[in-house]
């Protein structure tokens, strides 16, 4: 499967906001978005008025990059959201939030979604007691996500990560037990739990053309 291997901070600058792709660096003064609040490239500081299509495209790119999924996978999520009961945009965000790598990021077990995917791929995470190595695995209400702390020095790594992310709020749809390195899904995520300005209706309009 393809993946983006370029500079993560350029993506944040391109979207004009922090997407929290670099872990604790995004919360400090060294964040490039704080230093250079304009798009990257030779013509980044030139003001350009976007068309309606351009605004919709930028919103889609922002969400896609924030969750670390590529275009083909994002389109599949949208297709499923269209067929599901409820509002399409909200269903799309719910599916993205329910990804296992996102859960690890939200709980503070991983400082970024990229690190969370690495942990899952290295078989350091269990769901309901069973090893899961698929970052896009969708959690559901009642699922228990736990770190296998005895594998590859995970105990020390988790202690360091939890210390780095202790000031990061945990969304209400996840109940975390830090001592046991365990998180329980208590309800489905909602848009208000994301904590970032996302206009999902623009994405729906883009794909509906």
N, C-alpha and C positions, 0 to 999 in steps of 0.2 A: 504493500500500500504506500502511495506517495505521501510525503509530509513536507512541510515548510522548514527549511534549514537556514534561512537568512536571518538577519538581525531582527530580533523581536521588537526592539524599541522603535524601529522605523514604522512598524505597523501601528503602534500607539500614536505616533506623531502624524501619520497619514490620516487617522480617524479623528484627530484633534482631541483626544482624551485618553486617560489611562485605562488600559484593558487588563492590567495586572498580569502580565505575561512573564515577568522576571522576578517573582517572589517578593522578598523583602526590599529589594532595590526600588520597587515602585512606590514604597511608602516613605522613602528617604529623600534627601535633598539632591542626590545624585541622579535622580530620574530625569532623563533627557526631555520629557514632556514639560517639566518645570523650567528647564534651561532654555529650550528652543520650542516654544509653543506655536510652531508652524510646520507644514508638511515638509518632508525631506526632499532633497533634489535641488537642482540648480535654480528652478523657478518656484521654489516652495513659498517664498515670501510675497509672491504676486497674488493679489486677491482675485479670485475667480468666482463669478456668480453661477451656481449650479442650476441646471434645469430640474424639473420635477423628477425626471428619470435619474439624474445624477444624485439627487437627495435620497431617492429610494435605494439606489445601488450602494451608496455609502452606508446606509443603515444596515443593509444586508451584510456587507463586508465587515462592519463593526461587530455584529453578533457572531458571524462565522469565525472571525479571528479570535474573538474573546474566548470562545469555547474550544478553539483549536481543531475545527473540523474543516475538511476540504469541500469543494463545490458539489461533487457528486453525492457525498454523504448528507450534506445540508439539504439538497433537493429531495433526497429520500425522506428526511425528517419532515419536510414541508408536505410532501405527498401523503404521508401518514396522518399528519395533522389535519389536512383537508378532509379526509375520510372519517375522522374521529368526531364524536359528538361534542358540541360546545364551540366556542369561538376559536377559529383556526390559529390566530396569532398567539393566543394564550396556550393552546395545546402545543404549539411549536416550542415556546419557551419552557413549558413544563417538561417536555421530553429532553431538552438540552440540560436542564437543571438536574434531571434524574440520572444522568450519566455517572458511572462509578467514579471516574477521575474527577468530576466536578464535586462529588460528595466529599472526597478526600481533601480537596482544596478548601471547600467551605468549612470543614471541621477543624482545619489547621494542622492536620496530619501531614499535609504537603504544603509547601510555601507557594507553589504555583501548579497550574493544571499540567504543565509539562512534566514536572517532577512526579505528580500523581500518576500520570500515564506510565512513567518509568517504573514506579513501585508496583503497579498492577502487572505490567509485562514481566517483571522479575518474580512474580508469584509470591508477593509479600502481603497479599490482602485476601481475606476470606469474606464470603457473604453467607450468612446462616451456617457457618461452620465448614463451608465448602470453598476450596481454592478457586478463585476467578482470575483469569489473566486477560480479560477483554475490557479495555478502558471504557468502551461505549456501553457496557452492561447496564441495563436500566433497572434501578432499584424500585421497590414498591413499598407501600405502607406495611410496617411490621418487620421489614428486613433488618438484620443486624450486620453491620460492616465492622470488621475487626482487623487489626494489624497483626501479622504473624511476627511478633517482636523477637523471636528466637532465630530468625533467618537473616543471614548476611548483616549482622550488627544493627538490625532495625531498632532495637530498644534505645540505643544511644542516639540514633538519627531522629527518632520520634521525640525524644526528650528535647533535643535541640530545636526541632521544628516547632513544637508546642510553645517553647519559650519565645521563639521569634514571632509567633503569631498570637500571643496571648492577648494582645489588645484588639485583635480582629473579631468583630461580633459574629457569632454563630447563628444562622437563620433558625427561625422558630420551628421549621419542619424537621429539624434534626436534633436529637437529644444525644449529647456527647458525654461519655464517661472517660475522662482523660487517664485516670489511674489504670484502667483496663484497656486503654487504647481501643475503645469501642464506640460505635455510633449507631443509634437506632432511628429508623425513619418513622416518625410519628404521624405524618400527614403528607399529602401531596404539596409540592412547592407552588407558590403563587407568584405573580409578577412583582408584588411588593417585596418579596424576599430577595430579589436580585440585588437591589441597592444601587443600580446604575440606570441612567436614563435611556430607556429603549422604547422606540416607537414601532412596535411589531406590526402595526397596521400598514406601515410603509412597505414592509417586506411582503405582506399579503398582496398589496397592490402591484408590486413589482412582478411577482410570479403569476399574477392573474391576467397579465396583458396577453 
